[in-house]
Amino acid sequence: MMRVAPVGGTAVQDHVALAEIELCGELIIAASAADDRLSLESIDEVLKVAEERADAPGR
């Protein structure tokens, strides 16, 4: 007997996990396009670290 998840809105989404998966994908794409290892600055650029710091409350 095989059980199948019921249809209709029972899926739970973890938005933090989905965001992390998206960022990992962006890093994989950038690394595969690079000729050499990504520098820390390149990683920060891919992850948009500077933008996040600028958008942080209290700045």
C-alpha positions in Angstrom: 0.0 0.0 0.0 1.5 3.3 -1.1 0.6 6.6 0.7 0.4 9.8 -1.2 0.3 13.3 0.3 -3.2 14.8 0.0 -3.7 17.4 -2.6 -4.6 20.9 -1.5 -2.3 23.1 0.5 -0.6 20.8 3.0 2.9 21.8 1.9 4.9 23.8 4.3 7.4 26.3 2.9 10.5 27.3 4.8 11.3 30.7 3.3 14.7 30.9 4.9 15.7 27.5 3.5 14.4 28.5 0.1 16.5 31.7 0.2 19.6 29.7 1.2 19.1 27.3 -1.6 18.7 30.2 -4.1 22.0 31.8 -2.8 23.8 28.4 -3.1 22.6 28.2 -6.7 23.9 31.7 -7.4 27.3 30.7 -6.0 27.4 27.5 -8.0 26.6 29.4 -11.2 29.3 32.1 -10.5 31.8 29.4 -9.6 31.1 27.4 -12.8 31.5 30.6 -14.9 34.8 31.6 -13.2 38.2 30.6 -14.6 39.7 30.3 -11.1 38.4 30.1 -7.5 36.1 32.9 -6.5 37.7 35.6 -4.3 36.0 36.6 -1.1 35.0 39.9 -2.8 33.4 38.0 -5.7 31.5 35.8 -3.2 30.3 38.9 -1.4 29.2 40.4 -4.7 27.3 37.3 -5.7 25.6 37.1 -2.3 24.9 40.9 -2.4 26.5 41.4 1.0 27.0 45.1 0.5 23.4 45.6 -0.4 22.2 43.8 2.6 24.4 45.8 4.9 23.1 49.1 3.3 19.5 47.9 3.7 20.0 46.9 7.4 18.0 48.8 9.9 19.9 51.4 12.0 22.2 52.4 9.1 
